[in-house]
Amino acid sequence: MESFGTRLHRAVAERGPLCVGIDPHPGLLARWGLPDDVDGLDRFARTVVGALADRVAVVKPQSAFFERFGARGVGILESTIRQLRDCGALVLLDVKRGDIGSTVAAYASAYLDPSGPLHVDAVTASPYLGVGSLAPMFELAATHGGGVFVLALTSNPEGAAVQRARTADGRTVAQTVIDEISQLNRGAEPLGSFGLVVGATIGDTGHDLSKVNGPLLAPGLGAQGATAADLRTVFGSSLSSVLPSYSREVLNAGPDEAALRAAVDRVLADCRDVLAD
Ligand SMILES: O=C(O)c1cc(=O)[nH]c(=O)n1[C@@H]1O[C@H](COP(=O)(O)O)[C@@H](O)[C@H]1O
């Protein structure tokens, strides 16, 4: 069984360092001339799949925008995941799960067990019940070649109060998360399967990402104000591990499929310029 890190490394080499989010905001559905209902959701998701699934390395559906339509919305999420994977995109489901360990085990089986209907390549997880509480997720991911992206320094301004608070040993809370994930990835080649989420909006925070040996998902580009050039400031010498992530910046170009592809080409070129430094 190939690890997620190996599969991600190959996908990025073949398709370029880019993650595109599927975030069907009500405003985007309206902009695309679609109704704010399950039919609109279905047509939105199918359009993104048709335009991008055969060319983008990682696609990140945001679960909340599917869940808000109940069981039928989750059904569309299931079929979107299947279609994306059939076209060779790695699917990172953005669910930001976190709970006591015994419940995390159930979340892990929902998303990382290949026999489940919502099985994906990787998920986002919140470490704020303690990184150790996510252990069942890390274990199931390792067993089945999946990945977990753990929130470290999020793109929203409210995150700093919790994430940059100092622990008793002087490190920030985020640095303890970074260090624990670095341990999990130790010795993995060509890349570990456990990633961190570090927002592109946060500037130079002085956190040490040099030992992570895993992917660094960078949301906050485009609609939240960060530019590809900001990646240099945020990630410094760790740029080669960055996976830039865009949702609205690309989706605003729809529903025309050629325009969506052109938006992807544009942001990918911007990121390549920076990441090649
Ligand atoms: O885990 C994430 O993807 C995430 C973490 C973070 O710190 N900030 C953040 O914006 N995100 C997600 O990334 C997406 C950003 O969307 P845009 O601002 O439209 O590019 C949303 O789905 C957010 O939920």
The ligand as an SDF file (V2000), in Angstrom:
LIG
                    3D

 24 25  0  0  0  0  0  0  0  0999 V2000
   -8.4330   23.7120    6.5220 O   0  0  0  0  0  0  0  0  0  0  0  0
   -8.6570   24.5640    5.6660 C   0  0  0  0  0  0  0  0  0  0  0  0
   -8.7280   24.2630    4.4830 O   0  0  0  0  0  0  0  0  0  0  0  0
   -8.6900   25.9750    6.0730 C   0  0  0  0  0  0  0  0  0  0  0  0
   -7.8790   26.3370    7.1230 C   0  0  0  0  0  0  0  0  0  0  0  0
   -7.6430   27.6890    7.3850 C   0  0  0  0  0  0  0  0  0  0  0  0
   -6.8430   28.0490    8.2350 O   0  0  0  0  0  0  0  0  0  0  0  0
   -8.3030   28.6110    6.6400 N   0  0  0  0  0  0  0  0  0  0  0  0
   -9.1790   28.2750    5.6360 C   0  0  0  0  0  0  0  0  0  0  0  0
   -9.7000   29.1840    4.9630 O   0  0  0  0  0  0  0  0  0  0  0  0
   -9.4310   26.9480    5.3830 N   0  0  0  0  0  0  0  0  0  0  0  0
  -10.4560   26.5500    4.3820 C   0  0  0  0  0  0  0  0  0  0  0  0
   -9.9890   26.9100    3.0970 O   0  0  0  0  0  0  0  0  0  0  0  0
  -11.0530   27.4340    2.3030 C   0  0  0  0  0  0  0  0  0  0  0  0
  -10.7100   28.8620    1.9280 C   0  0  0  0  0  0  0  0  0  0  0  0
  -11.5750   29.3290    0.9400 O   0  0  0  0  0  0  0  0  0  0  0  0
  -11.2610   30.6500    0.0880 P   0  0  0  0  0  0  0  0  0  0  0  0
  -11.0350   31.7360    1.0700 O   0  0  0  0  0  0  0  0  0  0  0  0
  -12.4890   30.8200   -0.7360 O   0  0  0  0  0  0  0  0  0  0  0  0
  -10.0340   30.3490   -0.7620 O   0  0  0  0  0  0  0  0  0  0  0  0
  -12.3170   27.2910    3.1200 C   0  0  0  0  0  0  0  0  0  0  0  0
  -12.9440   26.0800    2.7740 O   0  0  0  0  0  0  0  0  0  0  0  0
  -11.8230   27.2360    4.5460 C   0  0  0  0  0  0  0  0  0  0  0  0
  -12.6760   26.4510    5.3610 O   0  0  0  0  0  0  0  0  0  0  0  0
  1  2  2  0
  2  3  1  0
  2  4  1  0
  4  5  2  0
  4 11  1  0
  5  6  1  0
  6  7  2  0
  6  8  1  0
  8  9  1  0
  9 10  2  0
  9 11  1  0
 11 12  1  0
 12 13  1  0
 12 23  1  0
 13 14  1  0
 14 15  1  0
 14 21  1  0
 15 16  1  0
 16 17  1  0
 17 18  2  0
 17 19  1  0
 17 20  1  0
 21 22  1  0
 21 23  1  0
 23 24  1  0
M  END
$$$$
